[in-house]
């Protein structure tokens, strides 16, 4: 059991992933235009990576209404050979080790989530004052079945104007439409104001999406996921997920967020480049 250091929700760890974290703020010596295509932006693997432990967790559904993050669902298509199901699992998250604060509970069911009783078994024989739970065979088989689509491998980070943007991409499978195979990815973005005494509001997003087929697409829009989040001392962090598709088997994305300060000045905040790769 743990408390999330930033979002404050209660959760339980299902299993761990060892991720490669590519932090551009550590490597950057010369700041170039965020829309200049260079080798340093088009290939994150040219940046030295650090290995960091991340956890797949279940979120206590009682806390979801109070989390300043989009916790709609973790999505994936599943095994292409066996079925064409689209999975949407509510209340799943990926949490870095530094954001985990362990805690104990005396509740018989410490986490309210529809999967908790399926994934964990109460160990009534344990000679402990607190309830003890062990992972079930269902959790082990579920992890094995969906490992390919749940696995976290690469994390990209960058800091501009004391605002850190973290991106985690996931390949979720492919589907054919009108004789064209489209490969799909989900990406999770976390935006943190490291100087919350100077609040900012996210007004616009600007994406560049490059496909191995040679196409370069530009996407602009207001806010993110229908919101214009304000990052202040009360709420310094916002997190959301979105999806992108390519006809090619790989590509990469990068871009900027346009932030507005309380005095009306605008800031361009880099979204670090991240690779889109099939599994």
PEWOMO-V110706 format. One line per field, one symbol per residue. ss: DSSP state (H for helix, E for strand, L for the rest). phi: phi as a letter, one per 30 degrees, with the letter a starting at -180 (. if undefined). A space follows every 10 residues. Layout:
ss: ???
phi: ???
//
This chain:
ss: LEEELLLLLE EEEEEEEEEE EEEHHHHLLL LLLLLLLLHH HHLHHHLLEE EEEEEEEEEL LLLHHHLLEL LLLEEELLLL LLLLLLEEEL LEEEEEHHHE EELLLLLLLL LLLLLHHHHE EELLLLLLLL LLEEELHHHH HHHHHHHHHH LLLEEEEEEE LLEEEEEEEE EEEEEEELLE EEEEEEEEEE EEELLLLLLE EEEEEEEEEE ELLLLEEEEE EELELLELLE ELLLLLEEEE EEEEEELLLE EEEEEEEEEE ELLLLEEEEE EEEEEEELL
phi: .acddccidd abdcacbccc cccdddcdcb dcddcddbdd cdbdddcdcc dbdcbdbccd ddcedcddad cdaccadidd dcabdccbcd icbcbdedcc bdbcbcddbd bcadcdddcb cdcddddbdc ebbbdcdddd dddddcedcc dcbbbcbabb hibcccbbcb dckbbcbhic dcccbcbcbc cbddbddcdb bdcbbbccbc cddjdbccbb adhbhibbdc cbddbdbbba bbbbbbddda labalbcccc dddjdcbccd cddbdcbdc
//
